Amino acid sequence: MVYLKRWNEFKAEALRVYAAAPERTRFVLKARPSAQTLVLKLTDDRVTLKYRAKSAILLNRLDEFQRMLAEAMSGVAPAAPTAAEAAPAAAPAAAPAPAHDTTKAAPAKSKGKKKGKKK
């Protein structure tokens, strides 16, 4: 199996292979932390495509690629972001004051064995 050198080539070929045989196509992702590599493999048992990367930049591209494959595999078009998702998150509200007084210290716990009467 030969590794494809260019990401765009792998992505285009992978989507083409999936479109040709969606029920037989499998996608495998292997991470090798010791070698700091990420290997992507897509196959339909007749055509096998592999791509290897050592760059962390690939993670953004991989996220987009997996999203595209998931959309194609599920057959559902992605939903447009709602106004709430598009707007920046509001600042968190101030925490309410506790109902009990927290200024008193808790009683100290004794350490060691309990001392008591010997029989």
Steps between C-alpha positions, in 0.01 A plus 500: 500500500630837402454810711360801320724804542247783476204551734271642228569197281418258785182690590371513140578133431350388831173679431497352147557146633224546758257634238569196276438237772356649821388169651847343475722796586682506834707776657773430757698751702821391676698718736855404594609727785849352518571594138273807515317393185140475397403248230169519314379203296189477285415181313217332314689167463600586143662841547703593806608856570744590777629832626760555772562829679737622766360851520245622754351721229334191357265480799286789375488349152423158644211640704349655186556179300336280765206739516460475121516119512250485787258723309534281192462178701195620693330651196399805702592853397667699778274739688574871474626648828229669705528856625580373850790289369633779282492763779792506741436339836367737764711570806417260782273643769642570844469207737229543766611543862499177701203449733714405802779688672837387362712711738499242781770239482409135504598310817843343478509125457726297723772293343606157612336246725221588736611501857262340739481293813692177510324201648 
